[in-house]
């Protein structure tokens, strides 16, 4: 007696499977998994604290102090670049802590916490040699 299954093609052995139903089922499972992932991400965004920082004030105070210092242009340029990098790193750090940082000048109204002084202190710590440019 011959083994009929050994000589049949894959297509004829799987002939009873409805491929449309399989693809539709996999699509539904994928959609459900995506829905769970998207919901988790949206809920995580809802938990983020929104804060403001007055970047123009921080930078303006620093630039004003640098202009009064009378340093050579090359040194001033290097100090300004270092200060900008420190401000960027400080604001980025707030984002990694789960905060959404808005530039205070762009906020029309609201009662969001202002972390300008915290950013100013963090920038001073990061830069070290650059004095606090507060008025």
MDAnalysis code that builds the backbone (N, CA, C; Angstrom):
import MDAnalysis as mda
import numpy as np

u = mda.Universe.empty(405, n_residues=135, atom_resindex=np.repeat(np.arange(135), 3), trajectory=True)
u.add_TopologyAttr("name", ["N", "CA", "C"] * 135)
u.add_TopologyAttr("resid", np.arange(1, 136))
u.add_TopologyAttr("resname", ["UNK", "UNK", "UNK", "UNK", "UNK", "UNK", "UNK", "UNK", "UNK", "UNK", "UNK", "UNK", "UNK", "UNK", "UNK", "UNK", "UNK", "UNK", "UNK", "UNK", "UNK", "UNK", "UNK", "UNK", "UNK", "UNK", "UNK", "UNK", "UNK", "UNK", "UNK", "UNK", "UNK", "UNK", "UNK", "UNK", "UNK", "UNK", "UNK", "UNK", "UNK", "UNK", "UNK", "UNK", "UNK", "UNK", "UNK", "UNK", "UNK", "UNK", "UNK", "UNK", "UNK", "UNK", "UNK", "UNK", "UNK", "UNK", "UNK", "UNK", "UNK", "UNK", "UNK", "UNK", "UNK", "UNK", "UNK", "UNK", "UNK", "UNK", "UNK", "UNK", "UNK", "UNK", "UNK", "UNK", "UNK", "UNK", "UNK", "UNK", "UNK", "UNK", "UNK", "UNK", "UNK", "UNK", "UNK", "UNK", "UNK", "UNK", "UNK", "UNK", "UNK", "UNK", "UNK", "UNK", "UNK", "UNK", "UNK", "UNK", "UNK", "UNK", "UNK", "UNK", "UNK", "UNK", "UNK", "UNK", "UNK", "UNK", "UNK", "UNK", "UNK", "UNK", "UNK", "UNK", "UNK", "UNK", "UNK", "UNK", "UNK", "UNK", "UNK", "UNK", "UNK", "UNK", "UNK", "UNK", "UNK", "UNK", "UNK", "UNK", "UNK", "UNK", "UNK"])
u.atoms.positions = np.array([
    [0.826, -1.162, 0.000],
    [0.000, 0.000, 0.000],
    [0.885, 1.244, 0.000],
    [0.581, 2.149, -0.863],
    [1.370, 3.366, -0.999],
    [0.949, 4.400, 0.034],
    [1.905, 5.148, 0.467],
    [1.603, 6.250, 1.378],
    [1.162, 7.437, 0.533],
    [-0.096, 7.730, 0.554],
    [-0.659, 8.777, -0.289],
    [-0.193, 10.161, 0.171],
    [-0.054, 10.386, 1.468],
    [0.345, 11.695, 1.978],
    [1.740, 12.082, 1.520],
    [2.612, 11.124, 1.348],
    [3.979, 11.422, 0.959],
    [4.049, 11.957, -0.457],
    [3.108, 11.606, -1.309],
    [3.159, 12.028, -2.699],
    [2.261, 13.216, -2.986],
    [1.414, 13.614, -2.042],
    [0.528, 14.744, -2.281],
    [1.298, 16.054, -2.109],
    [0.914, 17.049, -2.878],
    [1.551, 18.358, -2.752],
    [1.036, 19.070, -1.498],
    [1.798, 20.050, -1.068],
    [1.421, 20.809, 0.121],
    [0.075, 21.480, -0.081],
    [-0.141, 21.996, -1.268],
    [-1.398, 22.680, -1.558],
    [-2.600, 21.772, -1.410],
    [-2.489, 20.530, -1.850],
    [-3.635, 19.636, -1.734],
    [-3.808, 19.136, -0.303],
    [-2.704, 19.023, 0.474],
    [-2.829, 18.624, 1.883],
    [-3.428, 19.740, 2.726],
    [-3.132, 21.002, 2.383],
    [-3.627, 22.143, 3.148],
    [-4.872, 22.733, 2.494],
    [-5.442, 22.030, 1.574],
    [-6.582, 22.527, 0.820],
    [-7.775, 22.898, 1.663],
    [-7.919, 22.319, 2.816],
    [-9.074, 22.592, 3.656],
    [-8.938, 23.860, 4.478],
    [-7.770, 24.517, 4.449],
    [-7.542, 25.707, 5.264],
    [-8.031, 26.936, 4.498],
    [-8.787, 27.760, 5.164],
    [-9.258, 29.001, 4.566],
    [-8.218, 30.077, 4.863],
    [-7.398, 30.402, 3.873],
    [-6.283, 31.330, 4.077],
    [-6.770, 32.747, 4.375],
    [-7.888, 33.114, 3.868],
    [-8.460, 34.431, 4.173],
    [-8.758, 34.534, 5.661],
    [-9.292, 33.472, 6.225],
    [-9.601, 33.473, 7.660],
    [-8.325, 33.536, 8.491],
    [-7.270, 32.852, 8.054],
    [-5.994, 32.874, 8.778],
    [-5.403, 34.281, 8.753],
    [-5.376, 34.904, 7.594],
    [-4.820, 36.257, 7.476],
    [-5.658, 37.243, 8.288],
    [-6.973, 37.108, 8.227],
    [-7.847, 37.981, 8.993],
    [-7.636, 37.796, 10.498],
    [-7.473, 36.563, 10.934],
    [-7.219, 36.284, 12.348],
    [-5.908, 36.881, 12.823],
    [-4.841, 36.714, 12.018],
    [-3.548, 37.305, 12.372],
    [-3.626, 38.828, 12.397],
    [-4.373, 39.395, 11.470],
    [-4.551, 40.842, 11.438],
    [-5.269, 41.330, 12.688],
    [-6.262, 40.594, 13.141],
    [-6.993, 40.983, 14.354],
    [-6.105, 40.894, 15.586],
    [-5.290, 39.859, 15.657],
    [-4.361, 39.723, 16.788],
    [-3.356, 40.871, 16.777],
    [-2.813, 41.189, 15.602],
    [-1.872, 42.305, 15.482],
    [-2.507, 43.631, 15.865],
    [-3.748, 43.850, 15.442],
    [-4.450, 45.087, 15.797],
    [-4.682, 45.187, 17.293],
    [-5.021, 44.085, 17.924],
    [-5.241, 44.093, 19.371],
    [-3.941, 44.402, 20.117],
    [-2.833, 43.813, 19.681],
    [-1.540, 44.082, 20.317],
    [-1.135, 45.539, 20.127],
    [-1.358, 46.060, 18.924],
    [-1.038, 47.471, 18.675],
    [-1.899, 48.367, 19.567],
    [-3.172, 48.040, 19.730],
    [-4.062, 48.818, 20.578],
    [-3.596, 48.856, 22.025],
    [-3.128, 47.729, 22.535],
    [-2.605, 47.670, 23.909],
    [-1.364, 48.547, 24.029],
    [-0.459, 48.462, 23.045],
    [0.776, 49.260, 23.068],
    [0.444, 50.752, 22.999],
    [-0.442, 51.154, 22.084],
    [-0.793, 52.565, 21.916],
    [-1.474, 53.121, 23.173],
    [-2.329, 52.347, 23.783],
    [-3.004, 52.785, 25.008],
    [-1.993, 53.000, 26.128],
    [-1.028, 52.101, 26.240],
    [0.013, 52.248, 27.253],
    [0.804, 53.533, 27.035],
    [1.150, 53.822, 25.780],
    [1.911, 55.044, 25.479],
    [1.092, 56.296, 25.774],
    [-0.190, 56.284, 25.444],
    [-1.044, 57.442, 25.716],
    [-1.223, 57.672, 27.215],
    [-1.372, 56.609, 27.974],
    [-1.500, 56.760, 29.424],
    [-0.201, 57.275, 30.039],
    [0.936, 56.858, 29.483],
    [2.221, 57.357, 29.974],
    [2.344, 58.855, 29.700],
    [1.853, 59.325, 28.557],
    [1.894, 60.756, 28.251],
    [1.010, 61.547, 29.206],
    [-0.101, 60.968, 29.606],
    [-1.021, 61.640, 30.510],
    [-0.380, 61.872, 31.880],
    [0.550, 61.033, 32.261],
    [1.206, 61.133, 33.566],
    [2.353, 62.149, 33.573],
    [2.763, 62.641, 32.393],
    [3.882, 63.582, 32.322],
    [3.478, 64.935, 32.914],
    [4.390, 65.530, 33.655],
    [4.172, 66.853, 34.228],
    [4.581, 67.903, 33.190],
    [3.750, 68.897, 32.980],
    [4.056, 69.991, 32.062],
    [4.625, 71.138, 32.881],
    [5.808, 71.624, 32.474],
    [6.474, 72.725, 33.175],
    [6.904, 73.772, 32.152],
    [7.194, 74.964, 32.640],
    [7.696, 76.026, 31.770],
    [9.086, 76.443, 32.223],
    [9.851, 76.956, 31.275],
    [11.180, 77.508, 31.550],
    [11.323, 78.777, 30.715],
    [11.780, 79.833, 31.332],
    [11.979, 81.111, 30.645],
    [13.385, 81.130, 30.042],
    [13.516, 80.460, 28.917],
    [14.841, 80.341, 28.286],
    [15.388, 81.692, 27.840],
    [14.535, 82.567, 27.345],
    [15.032, 83.867, 26.886],
    [15.594, 84.671, 28.061],
    [14.992, 84.540, 29.234],
    [15.509, 85.251, 30.405],
    [16.851, 84.679, 30.843],
    [16.940, 83.350, 30.868],
    [18.201, 82.714, 31.262],
    [19.323, 83.127, 30.303],
    [19.047, 83.009, 29.006],
    [20.074, 83.348, 28.018],
    [20.362, 84.842, 28.003],
    [19.310, 85.669, 28.120],
    [19.506, 87.119, 28.122],
    [20.367, 87.578, 29.281],
    [20.120, 87.040, 30.460],
    [20.928, 87.395, 31.630],
    [22.383, 87.000, 31.426],
    [22.595, 85.825, 30.861],
    [23.963, 85.368, 30.648],
    [24.675, 86.237, 29.600],
    [24.001, 86.501, 28.492],
    [24.606, 87.314, 27.427],
    [24.918, 88.715, 27.940],
    [24.022, 89.276, 28.736],
    [24.249, 90.599, 29.311],
    [25.473, 90.597, 30.226],
    [25.604, 89.581, 31.045],
    [26.770, 89.484, 31.942],
    [28.051, 89.312, 31.139],
    [27.985, 88.538, 30.071],
    [29.166, 88.348, 29.220],
    [29.556, 89.645, 28.522],
    [28.583, 90.424, 28.092],
    [28.876, 91.696, 27.419],
    [29.555, 92.676, 28.375],
    [29.150, 92.652, 29.645],
    [29.768, 93.537, 30.642],
    [31.159, 93.067, 31.043],
    [31.462, 91.797, 30.854],
    [32.738, 91.242, 31.320],
    [33.914, 91.745, 30.508],
    [33.711, 92.140, 29.255],
    [34.799, 92.688, 28.442],
    [35.834, 91.664, 28.023],
    [35.457, 90.446, 27.840],
    [36.394, 89.396, 27.405],
    [36.623, 89.493, 25.901],
    [37.697, 88.891, 25.429],
    [37.928, 88.846, 23.978],
    [36.800, 88.072, 23.287],
    [36.481, 88.437, 22.033],
    [35.362, 87.799, 21.326],
    [35.473, 86.267, 21.232],
    [36.668, 85.739, 21.044],
    [36.838, 84.291, 20.935],
    [36.462, 83.584, 22.234],
    [36.908, 84.158, 23.347],
    [36.586, 83.571, 24.650],
    [35.090, 83.678, 24.937],
    [34.509, 84.828, 24.613],
    [33.071, 85.014, 24.815],
    [32.286, 84.008, 23.991],
    [32.709, 83.797, 22.751],
    [32.022, 82.841, 21.875],
    [32.078, 81.436, 22.470],
    [33.242, 81.034, 22.988],
    [33.387, 79.703, 23.585],
    [32.506, 79.572, 24.834],
    [32.456, 80.629, 25.647],
    [31.644, 80.590, 26.862],
    [30.152, 80.512, 26.534],
    [29.738, 81.253, 25.513],
    [28.328, 81.228, 25.110],
    [27.964, 79.834, 24.587],
    [28.840, 79.228, 23.791],
    [28.584, 77.876, 23.286],
    [28.485, 76.869, 24.429],
    [29.385, 76.983, 25.395],
    [29.346, 76.074, 26.545],
    [28.060, 76.273, 27.342],
    [27.646, 77.524, 27.489],
    [26.416, 77.815, 28.232],
    [25.203, 77.265, 27.493],
    [25.156, 77.434, 26.178],
    [24.050, 76.895, 25.378],
    [23.967, 75.379, 25.502],
    [25.105, 74.715, 25.456],
    [25.121, 73.254, 25.601],
    [24.630, 72.844, 26.981],
    [25.001, 73.599, 27.996],
    [24.558, 73.280, 29.356],
    [23.052, 73.496, 29.498],
    [22.519, 74.563, 28.899],
    [21.073, 74.807, 28.945],
    [20.341, 73.671, 28.243],
    [20.824, 73.284, 27.071],
    [20.199, 72.189, 26.324],
    [20.227, 70.887, 27.126],
    [21.347, 70.588, 27.750],
    [21.465, 69.362, 28.546],
    [20.524, 69.402, 29.753],
    [20.392, 70.568, 30.368],
    [19.523, 70.689, 31.534],
    [18.059, 70.487, 31.151],
    [17.628, 71.083, 30.060],
    [16.242, 70.924, 29.610],
    [15.993, 69.479, 29.169],
    [16.973, 68.883, 28.511],
    [16.854, 67.476, 28.099],
    [16.723, 66.567, 29.318],
    [17.450, 66.889, 30.369],
    [17.368, 66.110, 31.611],
    [15.957, 66.171, 32.203],
    [15.336, 67.338, 32.148],
    [13.951, 67.460, 32.631],
    [13.027, 66.543, 31.831],
    [13.255, 66.461, 30.533],
    [12.450, 65.583, 29.686],
    [12.628, 64.123, 30.040],
    [13.860, 63.737, 30.341],
    [14.114, 62.343, 30.721],
    [13.490, 62.007, 32.077],
    [13.269, 63.024, 32.903],
    [12.627, 62.813, 34.206],
    [11.110, 62.695, 34.078],
    [10.584, 62.766, 32.869],
    [9.152, 62.619, 32.670],
    [8.399, 63.928, 32.620],
    [9.082, 65.011, 32.309],
    [8.424, 66.311, 32.219],
    [8.368, 66.762, 30.760],
    [7.304, 67.461, 30.435],
    [7.209, 68.118, 29.139],
    [7.539, 69.577, 29.371],
    [8.597, 70.066, 28.737],
    [9.087, 71.422, 28.971],
    [8.562, 72.337, 27.872],
    [7.864, 73.396, 28.293],
    [7.385, 74.418, 27.372],
    [8.189, 75.684, 27.602],
    [8.481, 76.399, 26.530],
    [9.151, 77.687, 26.658],
    [8.109, 78.656, 27.202],
    [8.401, 79.277, 28.329],
    [7.416, 80.096, 29.042],
    [6.870, 81.211, 28.163],
    [7.669, 81.741, 27.275],
    [7.225, 82.831, 26.410],
    [6.138, 82.376, 25.426],
    [6.039, 81.071, 25.189],
    [5.046, 80.546, 24.253],
    [3.750, 80.141, 24.945],
    [3.716, 80.172, 26.264],
    [2.530, 79.764, 27.013],
    [1.661, 80.992, 27.230],
    [0.417, 80.927, 26.744],
    [-0.489, 82.068, 26.843],
    [-1.054, 82.188, 28.249],
    [-1.566, 81.108, 28.769],
    [-2.152, 81.137, 30.106],
    [-2.029, 79.757, 30.715],
    [-2.189, 79.706, 32.002],
    [-2.141, 78.413, 32.673],
    [-1.392, 78.505, 33.978],
    [-1.417, 77.408, 34.677],
    [-0.765, 77.389, 35.980],
    [0.281, 76.287, 36.012],
    [1.098, 76.228, 34.988],
    [2.154, 75.219, 34.964],
    [3.316, 75.678, 35.829],
    [3.962, 74.750, 36.510],
    [5.117, 75.121, 37.340],
    [6.240, 75.704, 36.491],
    [6.887, 76.749, 37.006],
    [8.008, 77.385, 36.312],
    [9.306, 76.879, 36.932],
    [10.109, 76.187, 36.148],
    [11.373, 75.633, 36.641],
    [12.580, 76.428, 36.159],
    [12.386, 77.711, 35.869],
    [13.478, 78.542, 35.355],
    [14.662, 78.559, 36.315],
    [14.398, 78.788, 37.588],
    [15.503, 78.873, 38.557],
    [16.189, 77.524, 38.740],
    [15.439, 76.442, 38.661],
    [16.053, 75.108, 38.767],
    [16.959, 74.846, 37.565],
    [16.520, 75.252, 36.379],
    [17.352, 75.084, 35.183],
    [18.583, 75.977, 35.293],
    [18.394, 77.219, 35.763],
    [19.536, 78.133, 35.916],
    [20.585, 77.536, 36.864],
    [20.141, 76.969, 37.980],
    [21.069, 76.361, 38.942],
    [21.746, 75.133, 38.350],
    [20.989, 74.320, 37.609],
    [21.571, 73.132, 36.980],
    [22.595, 73.518, 35.928],
    [22.303, 74.563, 35.156],
    [23.251, 75.029, 34.135],
    [24.517, 75.541, 34.809],
    [24.380, 76.291, 35.889],
    [25.557, 76.794, 36.607],
    [26.402, 75.638, 37.137],
    [25.734, 74.588, 37.613],
    [26.465, 73.417, 38.096],
    [27.190, 72.723, 36.947],
    [26.523, 72.619, 35.790],
    [27.129, 71.938, 34.644],
    [28.328, 72.700, 34.090],
    [28.214, 74.005, 34.051],
    [29.266, 74.814, 33.453],
    [30.390, 75.066, 34.447],
    [30.056, 75.236, 35.703],
    [31.068, 75.372, 36.746],
    [31.784, 76.701, 36.748],
    [32.637, 76.944, 35.784],
    [33.466, 78.137, 35.776],
    [32.698, 79.384, 35.362],
    [31.579, 79.221, 34.711],
    [30.818, 80.388, 34.280],
    [29.977, 80.869, 35.438],
    [30.126, 82.126, 35.835],
    [29.380, 82.635, 36.999],
    [27.887, 82.749, 36.687],
    [27.094, 82.741, 37.756],
    [25.652, 82.891, 37.627],
    [25.371, 84.277, 37.072],
    [24.638, 84.343, 35.976],
    [24.401, 85.615, 35.297],
    [23.128, 86.287, 35.770],
    [22.674, 85.950, 36.939],
    [21.451, 86.549, 37.472],
    [21.693, 88.028, 37.767],
    [20.665, 88.846, 37.572],
    [20.792, 90.280, 37.863],
    [20.790, 90.540, 39.334],
])
